[in-house]
Amino acid sequence: MAKTDGEVVIKKYANRRLYNTGTSTYVTLEDLATMVKKGEDFVVQDAKSGEDITHSVLTQIIFEQESKTGNTLLPISFLRQLISYYGDQMQMVVPTFLEHSMKTFADQQTQMREHMTRAFGDTPLTKNLQVPIQMMEEQVRRNTDMFRQAMQMFSPFSAPAQPASEAKKAPDAKDLDELKEQLRALQTRLDSLGS
């Protein structure tokens, strides 16, 4: 009753209260955020309909975290870029890309902690390691460049504005063949990421 395939079931009632069926206690969004940080899996269901509303509750947690702390994780430029993909042909690709990027980021962070522990031993510094800012900025820059390149492969004709004298002519058959080849190559990459 309390768990489904290893996940704790959280019931959300009409009065907005959240009930953890695993512990038989009421919880808050802050409690759910703590569970996420600890790596605990849970699913949130509407208590009346049984509908899975995990996505909207996690989004609400992000909204609260972003508004209550002075340190936001989601820069305005990223949010604008993300919003621009809703309803766009890229919408179906973005979630997979973001999920893969976050997994890669987490893996690299784990590797960095392991390297620091091997180099300096098991010290308070390595236990509570805050990755050096320069390394983080470089990783973010690489991920952003990779994201930008992937997006340009899907919309190669939406390049930055150019002076009228350099305006692009309509694509010819050669350009379309090149675009088709790029799409095939991207599809092959996406297929390899999925496996």
Protein Blocks (a to p, Z undefined) as FASTA:
>chain_A
ZZgghiacddddfkopacdfklopacdfklmmmmmmnopacddddfklopacklmmmmmm
mmmmmmmpmbdfbdfklmmmmmmmgopaklmmmmmmmmmmmmmmmmmmmmmmmmmmmmno
pafklmmcccdfklmmmmmmmmmmmmmmmmmmmmmmlcccddfklpccdddfklmmmmmm
mmmmmmmmmmmmmZZ
